[in-house]
Amino acid sequence: MRAEEIRQEVSRLGLAEKLLLVEDVWDSIALGNSELPLPEWQKRELDKRYEEYKTGKQNLHDWKSVHETLRNEYK
């Protein structure tokens, strides 16, 4: 089935069916997550940040405070 045909079929679904479909799509992506390529430079950066987190060298902020700061900054 082509992408346009899929879009047409999806447009005919009710909200509950669309939500179930989205859940199924995300689940299928998660199953194949190990197949996603991760460049070596990105892996090194993630490892570095994780080490900094474990040793307390990272300043962490909850999403609410980050969101509030950004909203105030860009008003």
C-alpha positions as CSV (number, residue, x, y, z in Angstrom):
1,M,0.0,0.0,0.0
2,R,1.3,3.4,-0.9
3,A,1.7,6.3,1.6
4,E,-1.2,8.3,0.0
5,E,-3.5,5.2,0.2
6,I,-2.6,4.8,3.9
7,R,-3.3,8.4,4.6
8,Q,-6.7,8.1,2.9
9,E,-7.5,5.0,5.0
10,V,-6.4,6.7,8.2
11,S,-8.6,9.7,7.5
12,R,-11.6,7.3,7.5
13,L,-10.8,6.1,11.0
14,G,-12.4,7.4,14.2
15,L,-10.3,9.0,16.9
16,A,-10.0,5.8,19.1
17,E,-8.9,3.8,16.1
18,K,-6.3,6.4,15.1
19,L,-4.9,6.4,18.6
20,L,-4.6,2.6,18.6
21,L,-2.9,2.8,15.2
22,V,-0.4,5.4,16.5
23,E,0.3,3.2,19.5
24,D,0.9,0.2,17.2
25,V,3.3,2.3,15.0
26,W,5.3,3.5,18.0
27,D,5.5,-0.1,19.4
28,S,6.8,-1.3,16.0
29,I,9.4,1.5,16.0
30,A,10.5,0.6,19.6
31,L,10.9,-3.1,18.6
32,G,13.3,-2.0,15.8
33,N,15.1,0.5,18.0
34,S,18.3,-1.5,18.1
35,E,18.4,-1.1,14.3
36,L,18.7,2.6,14.4
37,P,22.2,3.8,13.5
38,L,24.1,5.7,16.1
39,P,27.2,7.5,14.9
40,E,30.3,7.0,17.0
41,W,30.6,10.7,17.8
42,Q,27.0,10.7,19.1
43,K,27.7,7.6,21.3
44,R,30.8,9.2,22.7
45,E,28.8,12.4,23.6
46,L,26.0,10.4,25.2
47,D,28.6,8.4,27.2
48,K,30.3,11.6,28.3
49,R,27.1,13.2,29.4
50,Y,26.0,10.0,31.3
51,E,29.3,9.9,33.2
52,E,28.9,13.6,34.1
53,Y,25.4,12.9,35.3
54,K,26.6,9.9,37.4
55,T,29.4,12.0,39.0
56,G,27.2,14.9,39.7
57,K,28.8,17.3,37.2
58,Q,25.6,17.9,35.3
59,N,23.2,20.6,36.4
60,L,19.8,19.0,35.8
61,H,16.5,20.9,35.5
62,D,13.0,19.5,35.5
63,W,11.0,20.1,32.3
64,K,8.5,22.4,34.0
65,S,11.2,24.9,35.0
66,V,12.9,24.7,31.6
67,H,9.5,25.3,29.9
68,E,8.8,28.2,32.2
69,T,12.2,29.8,31.5
70,L,11.8,29.5,27.8
71,R,8.3,30.9,27.8
72,N,9.5,33.9,29.9
73,E,12.6,34.4,27.7
74,Y,10.7,34.4,24.4
75,K,7.5,36.3,25.3
